[in-house]
Amino acid sequence: MSNQLQAMKDQKIRVDWVDCDEMKIHFPNGVVLPILTFLDVDKVTPVVDPVDGGWAEFGSDEVGYGYYPVKLISEEEYEEEQRRRR
């Protein structure tokens, strides 16, 4: 992890939301990082689509790199989240 991503972690700035359609991870401080790949639950095997219990590998050279656990949600939960964000 680079200093910026580690500093965000130290300040308890956690992921705000994950947009699998746009392949981006958003933080509440405005930082947006690309999802590079999805990994299976073993955190090693790449998968095409995210799997529940798997991982999203994300980051950039400027901010740093990390992993975020994948929790799949229902269509209803997704729609509710979209309404909340508007």
C-alpha positions in Angstrom: 0.0 0.0 0.0 1.3 3.5 -0.8 1.4 6.1 1.9 -1.9 7.7 0.8 -4.0 4.5 0.9 -2.3 3.5 4.2 -3.0 7.0 5.6 -6.7 6.7 4.6 -6.8 3.3 6.3 -5.2 4.8 9.4 -7.7 7.6 9.5 -10.5 5.0 9.2 -11.6 6.3 5.8 -13.4 3.2 4.5 -14.8 2.4 1.1 -18.1 4.2 0.6 -19.4 2.1 -2.3 -18.3 -0.2 -5.0 -19.6 0.2 -8.5 -19.0 -3.1 -10.4 -20.6 -1.7 -13.5 -18.1 1.2 -13.7 -15.3 -1.0 -12.1 -14.6 1.7 -9.5 -14.3 1.9 -5.7 -15.4 5.2 -4.1 -14.3 6.6 -0.8 -16.2 9.3 1.1 -13.2 11.7 0.8 -13.7 11.8 -3.0 -10.9 9.4 -3.9 -12.1 7.0 -6.7 -9.9 4.0 -7.7 -10.3 1.5 -10.5 -11.1 -2.1 -9.8 -8.3 -4.0 -11.5 -9.7 -7.5 -11.2 -11.9 -9.7 -9.2 -10.5 -12.7 -7.4 -12.1 -15.9 -6.0 -12.5 -16.5 -2.3 -8.8 -17.7 -2.2 -7.7 -14.2 -3.0 -5.5 -15.6 -5.8 -7.6 -17.0 -8.7 -8.9 -14.3 -11.1 -12.6 -14.6 -12.0 -14.6 -12.8 -14.7 -17.5 -11.8 -12.5 -17.4 -11.0 -8.8 -18.3 -13.9 -6.5 -19.8 -13.6 -3.0 -16.9 -13.9 -0.5 -14.3 -13.1 -3.2 -12.2 -10.0 -3.5 -11.9 -6.9 -5.7 -8.3 -5.9 -6.3 -8.1 -2.1 -6.8 -5.8 0.9 -6.8 -3.3 3.1 -8.7 0.3 3.9 -8.6 -0.4 7.3 -7.2 -2.7 6.3 -4.3 -1.7 2.6 -3.7 -3.3 -0.8 -4.1 -5.5 -2.9 -2.0 -8.2 -5.6 -1.8 -11.9 -5.2 -0.8 -14.2 -8.1 0.1 -17.0 -8.8 -2.3 -20.6 -9.1 -0.9 -23.2 -9.6 -3.6 -26.5 -7.9 -3.0 -30.0 -8.5 -4.4 -31.5 -6.4 -7.1 -33.8 -4.8 -4.5 -30.9 -3.9 -2.3 -29.1 -2.4 -5.3 -32.1 -0.3 -6.3 -32.5 1.0 -2.7 -28.8 1.9 -2.7 -29.2 3.8 -5.9 -32.2 5.7 -4.5 -30.2 6.6 -1.4 -27.4 8.0 -3.5 -29.6 10.4 -5.5 
